[in-house]
Amino acid sequence: MILVNGMILDRETIASTLNDSPPWTSYELSQESLVPINDDAAAVVYRASAVRQGDDQPFIALMTSVYRMVEGEARLVLYQQTAITH
């Protein structure tokens, strides 16, 4: 996982920090696009707007989630956020 602030998190760190994060109270995805990579992988590119519990302003970013088929199931390989600055 690559966050807007440049922080890179591995699987174990992500799992350990999720319970400490405030929950999302709402979210909206738009501009979704599927980008095939090969026969068993694809990227989903989208814009997200989400609000966490206790926040006044939404978090808005462009995101990419790369998935790969593993034993017949889509598995997240990489997730990346890009801040929208304009």
Helices and strands as residue ranges (DSSP letters): H 11-18, E 24-38, E 41-52, E 59-70, E 73-83
